[in-house]
Each structure stands twice: as C-alpha cells, then as structure tokens.
Amino acid sequence: MFRRFGSRVTVLHTGKQFVSREDPEIAAELQKVLEAEGIQFVLDARTTRVENKNSSIMLSFESASGSSIATGSHLLVATGRRPNTDDLGLDKAGIETDKSGFIKVNGRLETNIRGVWALGDCKGGPAFTHLSYNDFQIVYGNLIEGKNLTIENRLVPYCVFTDPQLGGVGMTEKEARGKGFKLKIGRCPMTYVARAIERGETAGLMKIVVDASNDGILGASILASEGGELVQILGTLMLAKQPYTLLKGAVYIHPTLAEGFFSLMEDVKLAD
C-alpha cells in the first residue's frame, strides 16, 4: 500500500524465505511480484540497532552481504502477538492456559473447567476471523444443539491479501512430504489462463498437492488476482473427500479464472 502511495519501502525479514510457511516457488513468485512494484527485500537479516538521527530513522542490520543501514521516515516492527488473557482472572477460576497465555481447550472447545468454553484468538491460532466464526458454530452446535462437533482435523482455508492474493488450503508440499505422503504435484502459471490474460493480471501460479495413493487433494496454493476465491473451490472438493480427477473432466465457464483448473489438473503427475 505505501509503495503504491509513492513511498520507498524496504522489508527486512529474519528468515531465509519470505512468507516462510509457503512452498519455496510460491514465496519466490510473490516476492518477485512485489519486487516488480519496487519493494526491496532483505532476507536472513538481523537488526543490531535503531536510532533517530536528524529526523530520520536509521536501522542497522547484518545480512549475508555484511553490515548495512536502512533509513526512512517510519519503521514498522512486526514481532508477532500474544493473548491479552492475563487480566481475565483465569487463575481464580482455575482455567488452564499454556506458557504463552492461550486458554487450553479440547477438540470441542471446552476448557478444563466444566461449563466453560473458549473460542477465537484467546485459544491460539491461526488467528483468522473466519476461524473464530467457525469456533462459534462448533460451540453453539455442542452447547445448544447437543451435537458433537470438533476442531480436530478441521480444514482451514486462508488468504494473504496481497495483490495478487495468495490463497491456501490444507498442506503445503513441504508439510505433506514431512508427513511421509507419496505425492503428485500439479502447477499452472497464470499466464496459461485466458481470463487472467484478458484482465492483464498474469502474475502468479496455481499449485495442487495430491496424495498419490488415492488421488485425494492434500492442499493447494493459488497466487492469483482472486486466489482467495479460487482456492475455496478446491477446499470444497477436499471437504467432500473427492479425488482431484473429478475436476479434471469438469466443464468450466469460459472465460473465468476457474477455467485455469483445467490446465492445473492436466499437469498433475508423480513427484520425485
């Protein structure tokens, strides 16, 4: 946003990869898009000093290229967040929290005290508004409707609202490999999608991660102008526990961004 306002923007990140949860090619593609807008990235950087000098902020840091200084008018520091549960008197009620202060719950969102439930960010992340609302649906179903709903194995779609959007659902390739799955992988650059070409929004790519044993979708990442909308189509297929091949033979409206799924499914093949 500030770059588009005309500001010079430098992002210093302590990790070796931007958006560290994502697979490397997705992160690299998003970084390339943002760099094309003029944003500078410094990865694997360690801040050593910050000072205000002559009405300018000077940030000293160490990186692979040595010691450097970044200067600017404003500094945003993102260090994460912690729950503000310390003033709720949880200890007086005997409600257990973890070492970070998040309220401990079971799969039904019950605390260790009978009749006390916790939902939303106070019980731990991922801290999404849509996840908090689903927490409410689970508590309401269990408490009011007598159901036995749980957050265990809950499928969580998400979107990073960059431009283009980065939508995701399920496992990344590296997470799936870490769990020992034999994989099939499909990729499709947005330059292959007619609607993206028509809109002049060809930055990004789609990626699908498939369980080779049954063709079920384990996860997907979509970096595209409507990545958050598109990835939920694949999330629905995952909820239905249907194989990716169901979409391989589907009819897609032309021209839509979803039409790109045709090329994505055709590209699915056994991974090394």
C-alpha positions as CSV (number, residue, x, y, z in Angstrom):
1,M,0.0,0.0,0.0
2,F,2.7,2.5,1.0
3,R,4.7,1.7,-2.1
4,R,1.7,2.5,-4.3
5,F,1.4,5.7,-2.4
6,G,4.9,6.5,-3.6
7,S,6.9,5.7,-0.5
8,R,10.2,3.8,-0.8
9,V,9.7,0.5,1.1
10,T,12.3,-2.0,2.4
11,V,11.3,-5.2,4.1
12,L,13.8,-6.8,6.4
13,H,13.0,-10.4,7.3
14,T,14.8,-12.6,9.8
15,G,14.1,-15.8,7.9
16,K,15.7,-17.1,4.7
17,Q,12.4,-17.1,2.9
18,F,9.6,-14.6,2.6
19,V,6.1,-15.9,3.8
20,S,8.0,-18.8,5.4
21,R,5.1,-21.2,5.7
22,E,4.6,-21.4,1.9
23,D,6.5,-23.7,-0.5
24,P,9.6,-22.0,-2.0
25,E,8.3,-21.5,-5.5
26,I,5.1,-19.8,-4.2
27,A,7.1,-17.5,-1.9
28,A,9.6,-16.7,-4.7
29,E,6.8,-15.8,-7.1
30,L,5.1,-13.5,-4.6
31,Q,8.4,-11.8,-3.8
32,K,9.1,-11.3,-7.5
33,V,5.7,-9.7,-7.9
34,L,6.3,-7.3,-5.0
35,E,9.8,-6.5,-6.2
36,A,8.5,-5.6,-9.6
37,E,6.5,-2.9,-7.8
38,G,9.7,-1.5,-6.4
39,I,9.7,-3.1,-2.9
40,Q,13.1,-4.1,-1.7
41,F,13.6,-7.3,0.3
42,V,16.5,-8.2,2.6
43,L,16.2,-11.8,3.8
44,D,18.1,-13.5,6.6
45,A,18.7,-10.1,8.2
46,R,19.4,-9.4,11.9
47,T,18.7,-5.9,13.3
48,T,21.5,-4.6,15.5
49,R,20.5,-1.0,16.2
50,V,17.8,1.5,15.6
51,E,18.2,5.3,16.2
52,N,16.5,8.5,15.3
53,K,19.1,10.8,13.7
54,N,18.4,14.2,12.0
55,S,14.6,13.4,11.9
56,S,15.4,10.1,10.1
57,I,15.1,6.6,11.4
58,M,18.4,4.6,10.9
59,L,18.2,0.9,11.2
60,S,21.5,-1.0,11.3
61,F,21.4,-4.7,10.3
62,E,23.6,-7.7,9.4
63,S,22.9,-9.8,6.4
64,A,24.7,-12.2,4.1
65,S,26.3,-9.1,2.3
66,G,27.6,-7.7,5.6
67,S,26.7,-4.7,7.7
68,S,24.2,-2.2,6.3
69,I,22.0,0.7,7.2
70,A,18.4,1.3,6.1
71,T,17.0,4.8,6.5
72,G,13.5,6.2,6.4
73,S,10.7,8.3,7.9
74,H,8.8,5.4,9.5
75,L,9.5,2.0,11.0
76,L,7.0,-0.8,11.3
77,V,8.2,-3.7,13.6
78,A,6.2,-7.0,13.4
79,T,7.1,-9.3,16.2
80,G,4.0,-11.4,16.5
81,R,1.3,-11.2,19.1
82,R,0.3,-12.6,22.5
83,P,-3.1,-13.1,24.0
84,N,-4.4,-10.4,26.5
85,T,-5.8,-13.1,28.8
86,D,-3.8,-12.0,31.8
87,D,-6.5,-9.7,33.2
88,L,-9.4,-12.2,33.0
89,G,-8.8,-13.8,36.4
90,L,-8.4,-17.2,34.8
91,D,-6.3,-18.4,37.7
92,K,-9.1,-17.6,40.2
93,A,-11.5,-19.7,38.1
94,G,-8.9,-22.5,37.7
95,I,-8.9,-22.3,33.9
96,E,-5.6,-23.6,32.5
97,T,-3.5,-21.7,29.9
98,D,-0.3,-22.6,28.1
99,K,3.0,-20.9,28.6
100,S,2.1,-18.2,26.2
101,G,-1.2,-17.4,27.9
102,F,-3.5,-19.1,25.4
103,I,-6.5,-20.8,27.0
104,K,-6.3,-24.6,26.7
105,V,-9.3,-26.3,25.1
106,N,-10.1,-29.8,23.8
107,G,-11.4,-30.6,20.4
108,R,-15.0,-29.5,21.4
109,L,-13.5,-26.1,22.6
110,E,-14.2,-26.9,26.3
111,T,-11.7,-25.7,28.9
112,N,-10.6,-27.9,31.8
113,I,-13.5,-26.4,33.8
114,R,-16.9,-27.9,33.1
115,G,-19.3,-25.4,31.5
116,V,-16.6,-23.0,30.4
117,W,-15.7,-22.8,26.7
118,A,-13.2,-20.7,24.8
119,L,-13.3,-19.6,21.2
120,G,-11.4,-17.3,18.9
121,D,-7.9,-15.9,19.2
122,C,-7.7,-16.5,23.0
123,K,-7.4,-20.2,22.5
124,G,-4.5,-19.9,20.0
125,G,-4.2,-19.5,16.2
126,P,-4.3,-19.4,13.4
127,A,-5.9,-16.1,14.2
128,F,-8.4,-15.7,11.4
129,T,-11.8,-14.0,11.7
130,H,-13.4,-16.9,9.7
131,L,-11.9,-19.4,12.1
132,S,-13.3,-17.6,15.1
133,Y,-16.8,-17.7,13.5
134,N,-16.4,-21.4,12.9
135,D,-15.4,-21.8,16.6
136,F,-18.8,-20.2,17.4
137,Q,-20.6,-22.6,15.1
138,I,-18.9,-25.5,16.9
139,V,-19.6,-24.2,20.4
140,Y,-23.2,-23.4,19.5
141,G,-23.7,-26.8,18.0
142,N,-22.3,-28.6,21.0
143,L,-23.8,-26.4,23.7
144,I,-27.2,-25.5,22.3
145,E,-28.0,-28.2,19.7
146,G,-26.5,-31.2,21.5
147,K,-24.1,-32.0,18.7
148,N,-20.6,-33.5,19.0
149,L,-18.6,-31.1,16.7
150,T,-14.8,-30.8,16.9
151,I,-12.0,-28.7,15.6
152,E,-9.8,-31.8,15.1
153,N,-8.7,-32.2,11.5
154,R,-10.5,-29.0,10.6
155,L,-9.8,-27.8,7.1
156,V,-8.7,-24.2,7.2
157,P,-8.6,-22.1,4.0
158,Y,-6.8,-18.8,4.2
159,C,-5.8,-15.8,2.1
160,V,-3.0,-13.3,2.3
161,F,-4.5,-10.2,0.7
162,T,-1.5,-9.1,-1.3
163,D,-2.0,-8.2,-4.9
164,P,-2.3,-10.8,-6.4
165,Q,-3.9,-12.7,-3.5
166,L,-2.3,-15.8,-2.0
167,G,-4.9,-18.3,-1.2
168,G,-4.2,-21.6,0.5
169,V,-5.9,-24.6,2.0
170,G,-4.6,-27.9,3.6
171,M,-1.0,-28.9,3.5
172,T,1.9,-27.4,1.5
173,E,4.2,-29.7,-0.4
174,K,6.9,-29.5,2.3
175,E,4.3,-30.3,5.1
176,A,3.0,-33.3,3.1
177,R,6.5,-34.6,2.5
178,G,7.3,-34.2,6.2
179,K,4.3,-36.4,7.0
180,G,5.6,-39.1,4.6
181,F,3.0,-38.9,1.8
182,K,3.9,-40.1,-1.7
183,L,2.8,-37.1,-3.8
184,K,1.5,-36.0,-7.1
185,I,2.0,-32.3,-7.9
186,G,0.4,-30.0,-10.4
187,R,1.3,-26.5,-11.3
188,C,-0.1,-23.9,-13.7
189,P,1.2,-20.4,-14.2
190,M,-1.5,-17.7,-14.5
191,T,0.0,-16.9,-18.0
192,Y,-1.9,-20.0,-19.2
193,V,-5.3,-18.7,-18.0
194,A,-7.3,-16.9,-20.7
195,R,-9.2,-14.7,-18.2
196,A,-6.0,-13.6,-16.5
197,I,-4.6,-12.6,-19.8
198,E,-7.7,-10.6,-20.7
199,R,-7.5,-8.8,-17.4
200,G,-3.8,-8.2,-17.7
201,E,-3.3,-10.0,-14.4
202,T,-1.0,-12.9,-15.3
203,A,1.3,-12.7,-12.3
204,G,1.2,-15.8,-10.1
205,L,0.6,-19.5,-10.3
206,M,-1.6,-22.3,-9.0
207,K,-0.3,-25.4,-7.3
208,I,-2.0,-28.5,-6.1
209,V,-0.7,-31.3,-3.8
210,V,-2.2,-34.7,-4.2
211,D,-2.0,-38.0,-2.3
212,A,-0.6,-40.4,-4.9
213,S,-2.2,-43.4,-3.1
214,N,-5.8,-42.3,-3.7
215,D,-5.7,-39.0,-5.7
216,G,-7.2,-37.1,-2.8
217,I,-6.2,-33.4,-2.6
218,L,-3.9,-32.7,0.4
219,G,-3.6,-29.0,-0.2
220,A,-3.4,-26.2,-2.7
221,S,-1.8,-22.7,-3.1
222,I,-3.2,-20.2,-5.5
223,L,-1.3,-16.9,-6.1
224,A,-3.7,-15.1,-8.4
225,S,-5.9,-12.0,-8.7
226,E,-8.7,-13.9,-7.0
227,G,-6.6,-16.5,-5.2
228,G,-8.8,-16.5,-2.1
229,E,-11.9,-17.2,-4.1
230,L,-10.4,-19.9,-6.3
231,V,-8.8,-21.9,-3.5
232,Q,-12.1,-22.5,-1.8
233,I,-13.3,-24.5,-4.8
234,L,-10.5,-27.0,-4.1
235,G,-11.3,-26.8,-0.4
236,T,-14.9,-27.9,-1.1
237,L,-13.6,-30.9,-3.0
238,M,-11.4,-31.7,0.0
239,L,-14.4,-31.5,2.3
240,A,-16.3,-33.9,0.1
241,K,-13.3,-36.2,0.1
242,Q,-13.4,-36.5,-3.7
243,P,-10.3,-37.1,-5.9
244,Y,-8.8,-34.3,-7.9
245,T,-9.8,-36.2,-11.1
246,L,-13.4,-35.1,-10.5
247,L,-12.3,-31.6,-11.7
248,K,-10.1,-33.0,-14.5
249,G,-13.2,-33.7,-16.5
250,A,-15.3,-30.8,-15.4
251,V,-16.8,-28.1,-17.6
252,Y,-15.6,-24.6,-16.8
253,I,-17.3,-21.4,-17.8
254,H,-15.2,-19.5,-20.4
255,P,-13.7,-17.1,-19.7
256,T,-13.3,-17.4,-16.0
257,L,-10.2,-17.7,-13.7
258,A,-11.6,-21.1,-12.6
259,E,-11.0,-22.3,-16.1
260,G,-7.4,-22.5,-15.2
261,F,-8.1,-25.6,-13.2
262,F,-8.3,-27.5,-16.4
263,S,-4.6,-26.9,-17.1
264,L,-3.8,-27.4,-13.4
265,M,-5.4,-30.8,-13.2
266,E,-3.8,-31.9,-16.5
267,D,-0.4,-31.1,-15.1
268,V,-0.7,-33.3,-12.1
269,K,2.0,-36.0,-12.1
270,L,4.1,-38.1,-9.7
271,A,6.6,-36.0,-7.8
272,D,10.2,-37.1,-7.3
